[in-house]
């Protein structure tokens, strides 16, 4: 395999996670997504749900903790996330979805950095199918998620989230279709 | 062919033009690049070299002309460029390199929007091979071109140049190689 590690950054609702799982299944390698959350939760002592939310979307954190240590719980999580992602990458070929793995493994040779995005319409359709209707419109939920994820990424990496130059390949899954995205990526591995 | 028109936006020195030509040759369709310059020059009455420089890199233009008409020569060129790109797209399947064609044809169904970029090192090597050494370092020349092209694009389109979301696919030609970029794109056409 030419690329040992494939990191998939994705817009919420773009199907990046599904692409990651199908790609991993096709290549016969593990895909770390939910498992990654689990490991970070175990290593950090925080609950899984807290890690899911705080480890990609939240900034700021507890003022109380910060006042004493100068670090927020997000900073602690970031450190654990860094360590867990590096350890997984050392174990062998794999797909890693989210968690700024593209940045954490930026010096790793043989790492293919992928970004998956899609137009608002197909993402809105997808999240309604997947997570159901809520009181907020799907577009509002997506805009909110995008904003938080971009802010989190920029804060910890000093890089603008979703800029083509940071990735080896970026794909619009709405226009190209999930299956074709998997085909293209499998062809690079 | 699924995509009638392929627009290739590219960083200077990334080989985007070569990818466009090879892709067009493989698909047996025309590639508009130098020809496009020629047509814009003819339609606008400006010299070819002036069009090459002003039609993608320059902002501002003559204060004298602007004071009388409120328009710069770049604004005139932009209008001609718009018309010529649309006319070419109407003629039949083709590859169009640069000239903000991705933006001009954004409503066109069957248009595949591509962005090609590469790391500074491979671009520097490429422009020295292609255009030779100059008194400025290749890195300085590249940074200058990037800055101008981004400013031009943003001014006329209100969109940030090189943002993944504006394209169906973006490829790092330095990491993936030109030939492989052509293969991937041909697979989408």
Interface residues (C-beta under 8 A of the other chain):
Chain A: X11 X115 X117 X162 X163 X164 X165 X167 X168 X169 X170 X171 X172 X175 X176 X180 X183 X184 X187 X188
Chain B: X115 X117 X162 X163 X164 X165 X167 X168 X169 X170 X171 X172 X175 X176 X180 X183 X184 X187 X188
